Structure formats: structure tokens, C-alpha cells
Amino acid sequence: SVLPKLALQYLDFTLWQRQQDLEPHWQYWREQLGPRDEVAPDYLLEIPGARPRPEQAAHSAAALPWQLAELPSRHLRQLAQRLACSEFALVFAAFALFLNRYCGRSDLFIGTPASQREDESSQQMLGILLNNLVIRSRIRRGQNFADYVTQFQQQLFQAQAHQALPFEQLVERLGIPRQLNHAPLYQVMVSQQLDLEAQLDWGGLQARLLPSSLRHSETDLNLQVLSGSSGPLQLELLYASALFSANTAQALMQRFEHFLLQLLAHPEAELNRHNLLSAAEIQQQKDWNETSKHYAGPNNLVDALRGQAQRTPNGIALSFESESLTYAELFQRVDNLTQALLAHGVQRGEIIAVHLPRSVDLVVSLLAIVQAGAAYLPLEGDLP
């Protein structure tokens, strides 16, 4: 049988796109992504653990499948239902927050594809109509995950409402110079993938989905959320092979899952209370920083100077140009200046400015301030 003729062809879409008034969409994107107070945003996101970026991107990628356990997957869907958002929006928001924390950025940009098939007439059209949208993730002080997800989903809705402006025109209008080694505007994408049937039968024509080891990614990272399943949440991370090893990608996803579980368990807690480190890593940090050790000898600089003056009073302690002081002379001058400082009302913990050139007097002054229990602040004489 002959297939019915399509109402619209791809050519119709391109003509329609050229006839659109894109100015309202441009105004939205300029407000969202453009400079604030004449300061251009930092569109380049460097991810910790990545290898040095090559001069030209190869776009070859590897894939890391990831599955969330059954119970947290159920909690995720329950939270999404309570917040009246999609499962995809919640995972997207969580990954954006994770990157904010992981990369040490309070403001960053992430891409996501849009189908551009909003109206019914385009549903049956053949061809790829995809456009890439840019979502800005900004963290406010005191914000919690539940509030952030609501705000994030609203931003997704607004971005989809303004998807008519082609991505390449957006980059051009923003005046962002093209680079050969990274994508413009964003280097991370989050996308939703439908759960395709492995076998299809069209009445005499059968098709089977074949796995492929070929991977391609225009970005450094692409987190794909596989939808359509009611069981454990299925994710897949595409990562640029030139930038990340399999171990680095594995560690990143482990850290993201740890962060996600905290968000799901305490969605009303302030975002800064969630830790990227596991309990074992926190303990390891404490062990590494347990460096206290008892050393026999003086407890501070002044006691050390006093002891040395008693042991070798005539030994040369300080020399500068033609002037020299023995340990006994140095300690006596330091002690005299200390008493003068205390007599002038210097209190313990005070900060005392020191404006002296390199000299014996400079060393005496610093030691006297320390002995008085204060802190010194050297001033540069050549500066205003």
C-alpha cells in the first residue's frame, strides 16, 4: 500500500523558520545568557580530573551505563510527583547542582536538546528538527533542592517556549568566538532518551535494534536519562575520550550518585549542607590532616631566641651590611622594644603596622611585636 502524503515536508519547516519573527526569542536569550553589568559570563566549564584540552576536539566518546538502586529510584519519582515536575527535570536539576559544587562554580551553563515539534503538524514530518537550548544554573545563598527544582523546571519551560531561535544564530548574536577544542556556550549536555523497543514489526517488515560501540559527542560530558521505565533509574554518561579516562568517569558518577541520594533524602535542607565526599573520604581527610606532633624544644619564636641568647650570648645572631648583633644584644633590644610597646597600650591580638626598610631595626621590630602578643602587618613604602 502507498503511504499517505505528508502534510508538511522538511522544506516547509525551513521556510517557516525563516519567516518567523525571532526578535522576542532573541530578547529572552540575551537576558538569560548575555553579559550582566557589562561583564561577560564565563561560558567555559573546566571539570576537575579532566586531561588537558587538546588544540582540536576529536569528538570521540565512550559510554558509561549507570543504574540507580530500586529504593532511591522510587524516592526520586515520589519527590518529582510531590514537586509537580518530571523525572527528567529533577535529574537534570540535580546534575546541574552537582556540577556547580564539583566545579566550584555558582553560575554555569548546560545544554539540552529540544525537538521543535511543538505543533501537531510537525509530529509526522521526516527529518531532524532538533535545536539546542542553554540552561543557566545559578545557586542562591540559603536555597534548598526543592525550591531549586521548581525554579529549574520553570527555566526549562521558558527555554522550550523560546526554542525557535536556532542555536547557531544565538552564538553569533552573543558574539562568542568559535574555538576548535570545545563547544560554544556549554560543554556539558543533559538529554532524555526514550526507551526504544529492541524489535519492531511493521507487517512484513521487521527491524531489530543492534548495539554499537561507536560513540560520538559534541560536548565534554552528556548525561542521558533513559525514560519509559518504572524500575530503577537508568542513566548513561557519554564522555569525551580525549579528556576523561574510564576511571575518572566512574568516579564522577559515583560522586554524583552520592550527592543525589543526599538531595533526595533531605530536599528541604540548604544546598551547602550536602557533601560531595563520602563518610570514608571525610575520615580519610581527617587522617591526612592529623599531622600534629610534639617536638622537644621551645614552644615559640621568643622562647627560642631567649634560649639561644643564654647558650651563645656572644654568637652573631643578625648581620645587615655593616651592622651586627649578638644573640644577647638582639634579645636585649627586642625586650626593650617589647616593654615600650606594652607601655603604649598594645594589647594581645592587635595588628601593628610596620613601615621600615630592610634593616636590623626591621627584624627587632617584628620580634618585639610577636613577643608583645600582637601581630605585625608590613607596609610597602613604594605603594600609596
N, C-alpha and C positions, 0 to 999 in steps of 0.2 A: 504494500500500500504506500501511497505517496504521503509524505509528511505535509501537514498544513503549512502554508506560507506564514512566516513570522511577520507580525505586525510592524516590528522595528528591526532594522539591521544596525550593525556597528557603525556604519557611516552616518546613520540618523543620529546616533548618540554623539558622535564627534561634531556634527553640525549644530546640534542642540547645545553642546558645551560651549562652542564658540559664540553663540548668540546670548549666553547668559550674562546678566549684569553681576560681575564678580566683585564690584566695589564694596558692598556690605560685608561680604565674606572676608575681603582683604582687611577691612577696618577691624573686624573681630580678631583676626590672626595677628595683626600689628599690635593690638592692645595686649594680646596674650603673650607674644613671643618677642616683641621688639624691645629696644632699649628703654630703661627707666632712668629718668633724670640724666639723660644723655650718656648713660653708662651701658655699654653693650653687655648682654649676658654672656656667660661662659658656656658655649654650646658643646664644647668637647668634654666628654666624661672619660677620665682615665680610671680604670678599675684596678685595685690593688692585686698584685700577683700576676699581672699580665707581663708578657715579654715586651721588650722594646718594639715600638711600632715600626714596621718596615716602610721604606720610601713609597711603595705602591702596594695597595691591598690586593691579595690574591683571591679573596672571596671563597676559598675552600674552607669547609667547615666539617665538624664532627658532631654527632648527636649523643646526648646522654638521657636515656629514658629515666623517669622518676615517678615513684608512686607513693602517695601519702597513705598512711595506715587507715583502716576502716573507721575507727572511732574518731580521730581528728577530721576525717573527711565528712563524717556525719555532723560534727560540731560546726564545720565550715558552712555546710549547707543550711544548718539551722540559724547561724548568725546572719547569713545572706538573706534568709527569709525574714528574720526579725528586722533587718535594716532596709528591707524592701529593695534589694539590689540583686543583680545577677551574680552567679558564682564566678563568672569571668571577671566582673568588675572588682569583686572582693580580692581575688588572687592578684589581679593587676595592681590594685592599691597596695597590697601587702608587699609585692615585689618592688614597687616604686619606693616605698618607705625603707625597705631593706637596703636598696641602693643608696638612698640618702644617707643612711647610717654607715654602710660599708665603705662608701667612697668619701665620707666626711663632707658631704655637700648638703646644704639646706635648700638648694634650688638646683634642679636638673631637669632634663628633657628626655622623654621616652617616646618612641614611635609606635603606632598601631595601625594596621590596615583597615580600610573602610570599603565596603562592597560597591558603593554608589548605585545600588539597585533599590532606592527608596520607594519608587512608584511601581505599581503593578505592571505597567507596560514594559519595564526593563527586566522583569523576572525571567522571561523566556529568551532574552536576547543572547546570542552567541558572542563570545569574546570576553576578554579580561577588562573589567571596568575599574579595577582597584585603584584607590588613591591612598596615600599615606598621610596619617594625621599625627600631630605632635601634641603630646600631653605634658604639661609642666607640673612637676611635683615640688611643692614648697611646704616646708614644715613651719608651723607657728608654735611659739612657746606655750606650753600648757595644753596642747591639743592631745586628744586620745584617738585610738584607732577607729572607734565607732563614728565619731564626728568626721574624721578624715575620709572614711569610706563614702559617707554621704556627700561630702564636698567633691570627692574624686569622681563619683558617678555623675554628678551634675556637670562636671567639666567634660566628661565623656559624651554626654548628651549634647552639650553645646558644640563640641568639636564635630560630632556627626551631623549636626544641623548646618555646619559651615564646611562640609566636605567638598563642595563644588569647586573650590579653588584648587587647581592642580598643584601638586607638591613642588614641581619644578618651577612654577611661577612664584610660589611662596618663597622659595630660596632666592630667586632672582630679585624679587621685590624687597626682601630684607637686606639685600646687598651682601650676602655671605659668600666669601670667596671659596671656590671649589678646591678641594685637596684630593690628591690621588691616594692617600693612605687611610682615609676614613670618610664615612658618610657625613653629609652636612646636617646640621641641626641636632641630630641624635645619633648615638652609637649603639643603643640598646632598643630592641623591639619586644613587645608582648602581643601575641596574636592568639586567636581562638581557632582551633581546628575541629571540624566536625568528625565524628566517629564514622568513617566510611565503611560500608559493607564490604567484606572480603570477596564476596561472589555476587554477581548480578546476572539476571536472566531477563532478556527482552524478547521472549517468544521466538526462539530460534537463534538468537544471538546471545552468547554467553561471554561474560567478562570476568576476569579474576585479577585481584589486586596483588601485584608482585612487590616484595620488599626490594629496596635498592640501597646500596651502600654509598651512592653518590649524594653528597650534601653540598649545598651552596647557601651562603648567607651574605647579604649586603652589609650587615652590621656585625659588631663585635660579639654581641650576645642576642639571642632571640628565644625568649621563653614562650613555648607553645602550650596552651591549655587545651587539652583534649576533652571536648564536651560530649554529652549524649550518654554518659554512663552514670548509673545510680550507685555504683560501688565505690571503691577507693578512687580518690582524685588522681588522674593521670596527667603528668606533665612531661615535656621533652625540652631539653635545653640544647639549642644549636649554638655552638661556639666556634669562633674563628680559630682554625688550627695554627695559624701563624702566631697568635697571641697567647693561647692557653693550651696547657697540657691537659690530658685526661684527669690527672690527679688534682690540678687546680680547679677544673670544672666540678669535680666530685666534691671537693672541699667547699666550694662556693654554694652548691646546692644543699649540702649538709647544714651549713650555717644559715641558709635561707629557711630551711625547714625548722630549725631550732627557733629562729625568730618568729616564724609564722605560728608555731604552737603557742608561744607566749602571747601573741596578739589574739589568738582565738580563746585562750584561757582567761585573759583579762582585757577585754576590748575597751573598758572604760578607764583603764589606767593610763596615766600620762605616758607619752611615747618614749620619753627619756628614761623611763624606769625599766624598759625592756633591754636585755643584754644580748649582744651578739655572741658572747662567749658562753660555752657550756660550763657546768659546775666544775668539771675536771680541768678545763682550761683556766678558770678563775683560780683554782687551787694551785695550778702549775705556775701561774703568775706570782702568786704569793710565795711559793717555794723559791722561785728565781730571785725575788726581791728580798729574801731573807738573808741579807748579807752582813748583818751586824756581827761584829767580832771584837772581843776585848783585846786591847793592846796594852802591854805594860809600858808605863811612861806617863808623861804629863797629859792632862785632860784637855788643855787648851794652849793657844799660842803664847799667852802671857806667862803661864807656868813654865813652858818650855824655855822661854827667854830667861826667866829668873833662875832656873836650874843651871842653864849654861853659864850664866854670869857667876854663879857660885863655884862651878867646876873650873872654868877657864876665864877668870876675870880679865886677864891681860891679853887674851886672844883677840885677833882682829875680827870684829863682827860685821862691820859695814865700811865700805870704801866707795867714794864717788869723787872722781877727778883727784884733787889734791887733799881732800879731807877724809880722815879715817876715824872710826870709833871702836874702842874695845867693847867687849861684852859688858863690862862693868859700867863704862861710860854711857853706852847705849841704854842700858836698863835704868841708870840714874836719870837720864834726860827724859826717857819715856815716863818714869814715875813722877817727875816734877810736872810735866805737862798734864798728866792724868789728874793730879791734885788741883791744878789750875782749872781744868775743865769742870771738875766736880764743884769747885768753889764758885764757878759761874752758873751753877744750877743745872748742869747737864744731867738728864735722867736716863735710866736704863731703857734701852729700846728706841731712844731718839735717833734721828738721822742727822748727821752733821756734814755739811758741805765742805769739801777740801779743794781749795783753789791754789795749788802750788806747782811749780815746775819740778821736773825730775831732779831730786836732790836728797841729801841726808835728812833735811828737815821734813821732807815728804814721808819718808819711812817712819821717822819718830812720831809724826802726827797720826799716821794710820794706826800704829801700835798703841798709842796713848788713847785713841778713841775706842779701840777694842777693849783695852784694859778698863776703861770707864763704863763698859757695858753698853755702849752705843754702837751705831752703825755709821760707816763713812760713805759719802757719795762724792767721788772725784768729779770735778768740773773741768771741761776742756776750755782752756783760756782763749783759744782762737775762734771759738764759736760765740754767737751773740747770746 
